[in-house]
Amino acid sequence: MAQAKKIALYVVVVFVLYTIITSPARAADLVQIGFEGISSAAQGVGQFMSELVR
C-alpha cells in the first residue's frame, strides 16, 4: 500500500511539472481558479458561521 502511494505521488508530481513546463499560462490560470475556489469556500463558511451566531 505504501508503494502505491509513492507511485501515485510521483505520477502527480510529474504531471504537475509537465503541465507547468508545457503551458505555464494555463497552469497559472488553474492555480488562480483553485485559489478563487478556496477563497469563496472560506467566505461561505464565514458567512454561515456569522448567520449561525445571529
PyMOL commands that set and color helices and strands:
alter all, ss='L'
color gray80, all
select helices_A, chain A and resi 2-22+24-53
alter helices_A, ss='H'
color red, helices_A
deselect
rebuild
show_as cartoon
